[in-house]
Amino acid sequence: METTFIKDGIYWIGVHDYTTYLFEGCWPIKHEGVNYNAYLINDEKVILIDTVKEFMAEEYIENIKSIIGDKKVDYLVVNHMEPDHSSSMAAVVNEWPDVKIIGNQKTFPMIQNFYDISKNFLCIENGEKLDLGGRELQFFLTPMVHWPESMVTLDVQTGTLFSMDIFGSYKATVGSIFDDENEVETFLEPTYRYYATIVGKVTEMAKKSLNDLAPLVPAIKMICPSHGLVWRKDPGYILNLYIKLANAEVDEGVVIAYGTMYGNTRASAEIIADELRKCGVRTIKFFDVSKTNISYILADIWRYQGVFLGAPSYYGRILPTMENLLYKLEGNKLRNHVCGFFTDFSWSGGANREFDKFIKATGCYCPGEMVNVKGAPNKEDEEALRAMARSVAQKLK
């Protein structure tokens, strides 16, 4: 894609990736793609803000040259060292050997370990300002959002926040990178999914960083993240959404995620869904964990208040696909949720014990009793499942 002029010497020089199937080797993106947003400030000095994934380095370098011609690149700001934003760094250094690399004290050991680059480092401190040839940049550390060296950069003159992975989303932009030239609502689900899979584990650190950056808000006129849209018209939209996400504020609705081998656990899930409808619950998300990548389930669990998890026992434990979901949910934790659990077994349990461990580890709120069904749910099981559904429905806000 061609470069895009943003404002006052700032350009988007990123790339769209429709080739990678799994983001971080885990999360499917091939059908919607993802942006690797990188930026260039063409002023008295030429400043790059982050790079792109290495396999697109040639396109990235061509983007830079299409703007600056024979000028040299003076500075490279490294907001985040994850390779989808840093792995074209060697190509930059190869093209402009004297480029000064701006980062913090936790950035440079990673650069040496990843790319064997060990010179022209310019180390900044939290809140420090640098005058780079008439363009003043200010840097703020955001540790563990979501790597230790993560930071954001503010262009003081224009009020542009280069926010790294904060305020990012899955889904590549089509035709335009700007919020006012896209249907913003189509990025809502990819933002929830991105947050739940990438940031959810460190949401407390995200909340801290957002609180630390709160004094900057009046000065922020535009937000340029490393993935997703550039927010030039309404940066408050993504800012408020991320505050909601970081605070685990939930909407009314229920997620039912179940695993099943021969249909019995699904039958229990359908009974729960039916009773929730009778209780007036309008939004119900229904997932088979063996058929749906857990990123979609995690996103909706982050969004909606009610959660039901059900699975059969499997060799004394729990169906492996549910175990995978529990692993990620335990890392994210369940905040502000109302939960219910149900299992199925043939001759001995196991899933119930795994759910008990999960409940203890997360401290999630369960107003009803876990329902353990032996084989196909009978009338007694059905009433127990409906009672559990009613207990959750009554607690939804």
C-alpha positions as CSV (number, residue, x, y, z in Angstrom):
1,M,0.0,0.0,0.0
2,E,1.2,3.5,-0.7
3,T,2.3,5.8,2.1
4,T,-0.2,8.2,3.6
5,F,0.3,11.8,4.6
6,I,-1.2,12.3,8.1
7,K,-0.4,15.9,9.0
8,D,2.5,18.4,9.6
9,G,5.3,16.2,8.2
10,I,3.9,13.0,9.7
11,Y,3.4,10.0,7.3
12,W,2.1,6.5,7.7
13,I,4.7,4.1,6.2
14,G,3.2,0.8,7.4
15,V,2.2,-2.3,5.7
16,H,-0.8,-4.7,5.6
17,D,-0.2,-8.4,6.3
18,Y,-2.7,-10.8,4.7
19,T,-0.1,-13.6,4.6
20,T,0.4,-14.5,8.3
21,Y,-2.3,-17.0,9.4
22,L,-1.7,-16.9,13.1
23,F,-0.7,-13.7,15.0
24,E,1.9,-14.6,17.6
25,G,1.5,-18.2,16.3
26,C,-1.8,-18.4,18.2
27,W,-4.6,-16.1,17.0
28,P,-6.1,-16.4,13.5
29,I,-6.0,-13.2,11.4
30,K,-5.7,-14.4,7.8
31,H,-9.3,-13.7,6.8
32,E,-9.1,-10.1,8.0
33,G,-5.4,-9.3,8.0
34,V,-3.5,-7.0,10.3
35,N,-1.7,-3.6,10.0
36,Y,1.9,-3.1,11.1
37,N,1.6,0.6,11.4
38,A,4.9,2.5,11.3
39,Y,5.4,6.2,11.0
40,L,7.8,8.8,9.6
41,I,8.3,12.4,10.6
42,N,9.9,14.4,7.7
43,D,11.2,17.6,9.3
44,E,14.6,19.2,9.7
45,K,15.5,15.7,10.9
46,V,14.0,12.4,9.6
47,I,12.5,10.4,12.4
48,L,11.1,6.8,12.1
49,I,8.6,5.6,14.7
50,D,9.0,1.7,14.8
51,T,9.4,-0.6,11.8
52,V,7.4,-3.6,10.4
53,K,7.7,-7.3,10.3
54,E,10.9,-8.4,8.6
55,F,9.4,-10.2,5.6
56,M,8.0,-6.9,4.5
57,A,11.2,-4.9,5.1
58,E,11.8,-4.2,1.4
59,E,8.4,-2.5,1.1
60,Y,9.0,-0.6,4.3
61,I,12.3,0.8,3.1
62,E,10.8,1.7,-0.3
63,N,8.0,3.6,1.6
64,I,10.6,5.6,3.5
65,K,12.6,6.5,0.3
66,S,9.4,7.5,-1.5
67,I,9.0,10.3,1.0
68,I,12.6,11.5,1.9
69,G,14.4,10.8,-1.4
70,D,18.2,11.1,-0.9
71,K,17.9,12.5,2.7
72,K,19.2,10.3,5.5
73,V,17.2,8.8,8.4
74,D,18.5,10.5,11.6
75,Y,16.5,8.7,14.3
76,L,14.6,5.5,14.9
77,V,12.3,5.5,17.9
78,V,11.7,1.9,19.2
79,N,8.5,2.0,21.1
80,H,8.2,-1.8,21.3
81,M,10.6,-4.6,20.6
82,E,8.2,-7.3,19.6
83,P,9.4,-8.5,16.1
84,D,6.3,-7.4,14.2
85,H,7.4,-3.8,15.1
86,S,11.2,-4.1,15.2
87,S,12.5,-6.9,12.9
88,S,13.1,-4.5,10.0
89,M,15.5,-2.6,12.2
90,A,18.5,-4.3,10.7
91,A,17.4,-3.2,7.2
92,V,17.2,0.4,8.5
93,V,20.7,0.2,10.0
94,N,22.0,-1.4,6.8
95,E,20.5,1.4,4.7
96,W,21.4,4.3,7.0
97,P,24.3,3.1,9.2
98,D,24.5,6.3,11.3
99,V,20.9,6.3,12.4
100,K,20.5,6.9,16.1
101,I,18.2,4.4,17.9
102,I,16.0,5.8,20.6
103,G,14.8,3.6,23.4
104,N,15.0,3.0,27.1
105,Q,17.4,1.0,29.2
106,K,15.3,-2.2,28.7
107,T,15.2,-1.8,25.0
108,F,18.9,-2.0,24.1
109,P,19.7,-5.5,25.5
110,M,16.8,-6.9,23.4
111,I,18.2,-5.1,20.3
112,Q,21.5,-6.7,20.9
113,N,20.0,-10.2,21.6
114,F,17.6,-10.0,18.6
115,Y,19.6,-8.3,15.9
116,D,23.2,-8.0,17.1
117,I,23.1,-4.2,16.9
118,S,25.1,-2.5,19.6
119,K,25.8,1.1,18.7
120,N,24.3,4.5,18.2
121,F,21.9,4.0,21.1
122,L,20.2,7.1,22.7
123,C,18.6,6.1,26.0
124,I,15.7,8.1,27.4
125,E,14.0,8.3,30.7
126,N,10.3,8.4,31.5
127,G,8.8,11.8,30.7
128,E,12.0,13.0,29.0
129,K,11.7,15.4,26.1
130,L,14.1,15.5,23.1
131,D,14.4,18.3,20.6
132,L,15.2,16.5,17.4
133,G,15.9,19.3,15.0
134,G,12.9,21.5,15.8
135,R,10.6,18.6,16.5
136,E,10.1,17.9,20.2
137,L,9.2,14.4,21.2
138,Q,8.3,13.3,24.7
139,F,8.6,9.7,25.9
140,F,6.5,7.8,28.5
141,L,7.4,4.3,29.7
142,T,4.5,1.7,29.8
143,P,6.2,-1.3,31.2
144,M,4.6,-4.7,30.7
145,V,2.0,-3.3,28.3
146,H,2.8,-5.8,27.2
147,W,6.6,-6.2,27.2
148,P,9.0,-4.7,29.8
149,E,10.5,-2.1,27.4
150,S,7.2,-0.8,26.0
151,M,6.8,2.9,25.7
152,V,4.8,5.6,23.9
153,T,5.9,8.7,22.1
154,L,4.2,12.1,22.0
155,D,4.8,14.6,19.2
156,V,4.4,17.7,21.3
157,Q,3.8,20.1,18.5
158,T,0.9,18.3,16.9
159,G,-0.4,16.4,19.9
160,T,0.1,13.1,18.1
161,L,0.5,10.0,20.4
162,F,2.4,7.1,18.8
163,S,0.9,4.6,21.2
164,M,2.7,1.3,20.3
165,D,0.3,-1.7,20.9
166,I,-1.9,0.3,23.2
167,F,-5.2,1.3,21.4
168,G,-4.5,-1.4,18.7
169,S,-6.7,-3.9,17.1
170,Y,-6.7,-6.8,14.7
171,K,-8.2,-6.2,11.2
172,A,-6.3,-4.5,8.4
173,T,-7.7,-1.2,7.1
174,V,-8.9,-1.2,3.6
175,G,-8.5,1.9,1.4
176,S,-7.8,4.3,4.3
177,I,-6.1,4.1,7.7
178,F,-8.2,6.9,9.3
179,D,-11.1,6.4,11.7
180,D,-13.3,8.9,9.9
181,E,-12.9,7.1,6.6
182,N,-13.8,3.6,7.9
183,E,-16.8,2.0,9.6
184,V,-15.5,2.2,13.1
185,E,-18.0,-0.3,14.4
186,T,-16.4,-3.0,12.3
187,F,-13.3,-2.7,14.4
188,L,-15.1,-3.2,17.7
189,E,-15.0,-7.0,17.7
190,P,-11.3,-7.1,16.5
191,T,-10.4,-4.6,19.3
192,Y,-12.0,-6.8,21.9
193,R,-10.3,-9.8,20.5
194,Y,-6.9,-8.1,20.3
195,Y,-7.2,-6.8,23.9
196,A,-8.4,-10.2,25.3
197,T,-5.6,-12.2,23.6
198,I,-2.7,-9.7,23.8
199,V,-3.3,-7.3,26.7
200,G,-5.7,-9.2,28.9
201,K,-3.0,-11.0,30.9
202,V,-1.5,-7.6,31.8
203,T,-4.7,-5.6,32.2
204,E,-3.7,-4.2,35.6
205,M,-0.5,-2.8,34.0
206,A,-2.6,-1.4,31.2
207,K,-4.9,0.3,33.6
208,K,-1.9,1.8,35.5
209,S,-0.4,3.1,32.2
210,L,-3.7,4.6,31.1
211,N,-3.9,6.3,34.5
212,D,-0.3,7.5,34.2
213,L,-1.1,8.9,30.7
214,A,-4.3,10.6,31.8
215,P,-2.7,14.0,32.3
216,L,-1.7,13.9,28.6
217,V,-5.3,13.5,27.4
218,P,-6.0,17.2,26.8
219,A,-2.9,17.5,24.7
220,I,-3.7,14.4,22.5
221,K,-5.2,15.4,19.2
222,M,-4.6,12.1,17.4
223,I,-3.6,8.6,18.3
224,C,-1.4,6.5,16.0
225,P,-1.2,2.9,17.3
226,S,0.9,0.1,15.9
227,H,-2.1,-1.9,14.7
228,G,-5.5,-0.9,13.4
229,L,-6.9,2.6,12.7
230,V,-5.3,6.0,13.0
231,W,-7.6,8.0,15.2
232,R,-7.6,11.5,13.8
233,K,-11.2,12.5,14.1
234,D,-12.3,10.9,17.4
235,P,-9.3,9.7,19.5
236,G,-11.6,9.8,22.5
237,Y,-13.5,6.8,21.1
238,I,-10.6,4.4,21.3
239,L,-9.3,6.0,24.5
240,N,-12.6,5.5,26.2
241,L,-13.0,1.9,24.8
242,Y,-9.5,1.0,26.2
243,I,-10.4,2.5,29.6
244,K,-13.5,0.3,29.6
245,L,-11.5,-2.8,28.6
246,A,-8.7,-2.1,31.2
247,N,-11.3,-1.7,33.9
248,A,-13.1,-5.0,32.8
249,E,-16.4,-3.1,32.4
250,V,-18.9,-5.7,31.1
251,D,-22.1,-5.5,29.0
252,E,-25.2,-7.4,29.8
253,G,-25.1,-10.7,27.9
254,V,-24.0,-14.3,28.4
255,V,-21.3,-16.5,26.8
256,I,-21.9,-20.2,26.8
257,A,-18.7,-22.1,25.8
258,Y,-18.8,-25.8,25.9
259,G,-16.9,-28.9,24.6
260,T,-18.6,-32.0,23.6
261,M,-17.6,-35.4,22.2
262,Y,-20.9,-37.0,21.4
263,G,-23.5,-34.3,21.9
264,N,-24.5,-34.7,25.6
265,T,-22.7,-31.6,26.9
266,R,-24.1,-29.6,24.0
267,A,-27.6,-30.7,25.0
268,S,-26.9,-29.3,28.5
269,A,-25.7,-26.0,26.9
270,E,-28.8,-25.8,24.8
271,I,-31.0,-26.2,27.9
272,I,-29.1,-23.4,29.6
273,A,-29.5,-21.1,26.6
274,D,-33.3,-21.9,26.4
275,E,-33.7,-21.0,30.1
276,L,-31.7,-17.8,29.7
277,R,-34.0,-16.7,26.8
278,K,-37.0,-17.4,29.1
279,C,-35.4,-15.2,31.7
280,G,-35.2,-12.3,29.2
281,V,-31.5,-12.5,28.3
282,R,-31.2,-11.0,24.8
283,T,-27.5,-11.5,24.0
284,I,-26.3,-15.1,24.2
285,K,-23.0,-16.1,22.5
286,F,-22.8,-19.9,21.9
287,F,-19.4,-21.5,21.2
288,D,-18.1,-25.1,20.8
289,V,-14.6,-24.8,22.0
290,S,-13.5,-27.6,19.7
291,K,-14.6,-25.8,16.6
292,T,-13.9,-22.1,17.5
293,N,-10.5,-20.6,18.1
294,I,-10.5,-19.4,21.7
295,S,-9.6,-15.9,20.7
296,Y,-13.2,-15.3,19.7
297,I,-14.5,-16.8,22.9
298,L,-12.0,-14.8,25.0
299,A,-13.2,-11.6,23.3
300,D,-16.8,-12.1,24.1
301,I,-16.1,-13.3,27.7
302,W,-14.2,-10.0,28.2
303,R,-17.2,-8.1,26.8
304,Y,-20.2,-9.9,28.5
305,Q,-21.0,-10.3,32.1
306,G,-22.4,-13.9,32.2
307,V,-20.2,-16.9,31.5
308,F,-21.1,-20.6,31.4
309,L,-18.4,-23.2,30.8
310,G,-19.2,-26.8,30.2
311,A,-17.1,-29.9,29.2
312,P,-17.1,-33.7,29.6
313,S,-14.5,-35.5,31.6
314,Y,-11.6,-36.9,29.6
315,Y,-9.4,-39.6,31.2
316,G,-10.0,-38.3,34.6
317,R,-9.4,-34.7,33.7
318,I,-11.3,-32.4,31.2
319,L,-11.7,-32.2,27.5
320,P,-8.3,-30.8,26.2
321,T,-9.9,-28.0,24.2
322,M,-11.6,-26.7,27.3
323,E,-8.4,-27.0,29.3
324,N,-6.8,-24.7,26.8
325,L,-9.5,-22.1,27.3
326,L,-9.2,-22.4,31.0
327,Y,-5.5,-21.9,30.8
328,K,-5.9,-18.5,29.0
329,L,-8.8,-17.5,31.1
330,E,-6.9,-18.1,34.3
331,G,-4.2,-15.8,33.1
332,N,-6.8,-13.1,32.1
333,K,-8.9,-13.8,35.2
334,L,-12.6,-13.2,35.3
335,R,-13.4,-9.8,36.7
336,N,-17.0,-8.6,37.2
337,H,-18.5,-11.8,35.8
338,V,-21.3,-14.1,37.0
339,C,-20.4,-17.7,36.2
340,G,-21.9,-21.2,35.9
341,F,-20.2,-24.6,35.3
342,F,-21.6,-27.9,34.0
343,T,-19.9,-31.2,33.2
344,D,-20.7,-34.6,31.7
345,F,-19.2,-38.0,32.5
346,S,-19.8,-41.6,31.8
347,W,-18.3,-43.7,34.6
348,S,-16.0,-41.3,36.6
349,G,-15.6,-37.6,36.9
350,G,-12.6,-35.3,36.3
351,A,-14.0,-32.2,34.6
352,N,-15.7,-31.1,37.8
353,R,-12.3,-31.2,39.6
354,E,-10.7,-29.1,36.9
355,F,-13.5,-26.6,37.1
356,D,-13.1,-26.5,40.9
357,K,-9.4,-25.7,40.5
358,F,-10.2,-23.0,38.1
359,I,-12.9,-21.4,40.3
360,K,-10.5,-21.4,43.2
361,A,-7.6,-20.0,41.2
362,T,-9.7,-17.1,39.7
363,G,-12.1,-16.5,42.5
364,C,-14.9,-16.1,40.0
365,Y,-18.5,-15.6,41.3
366,C,-20.8,-18.6,40.9
367,P,-24.3,-18.0,42.4
368,G,-25.5,-21.6,41.6
369,E,-24.2,-25.1,42.0
370,M,-22.1,-26.8,39.3
371,V,-24.2,-29.4,37.5
372,N,-22.6,-32.8,36.8
373,V,-24.6,-34.9,34.3
374,K,-24.0,-38.6,33.8
375,G,-24.6,-39.4,30.2
376,A,-27.5,-37.6,28.5
377,P,-29.3,-35.0,30.7
378,N,-32.5,-36.5,32.3
379,K,-35.4,-34.5,33.7
380,E,-33.6,-34.0,37.1
381,D,-30.5,-32.8,35.3
382,E,-32.6,-30.5,33.1
383,E,-34.1,-28.8,36.1
384,A,-30.7,-28.4,37.8
385,L,-29.3,-26.8,34.6
386,R,-32.3,-24.5,34.3
387,A,-32.0,-23.5,38.0
388,M,-28.3,-22.7,37.5
389,A,-29.2,-20.6,34.4
390,R,-31.9,-18.7,36.4
391,S,-29.4,-18.0,39.3
392,V,-27.0,-16.4,36.8
393,A,-29.7,-14.5,34.9
394,Q,-30.9,-13.0,38.2
395,K,-27.5,-11.6,38.9
396,L,-26.9,-9.9,35.6
397,K,-26.8,-6.2,35.8
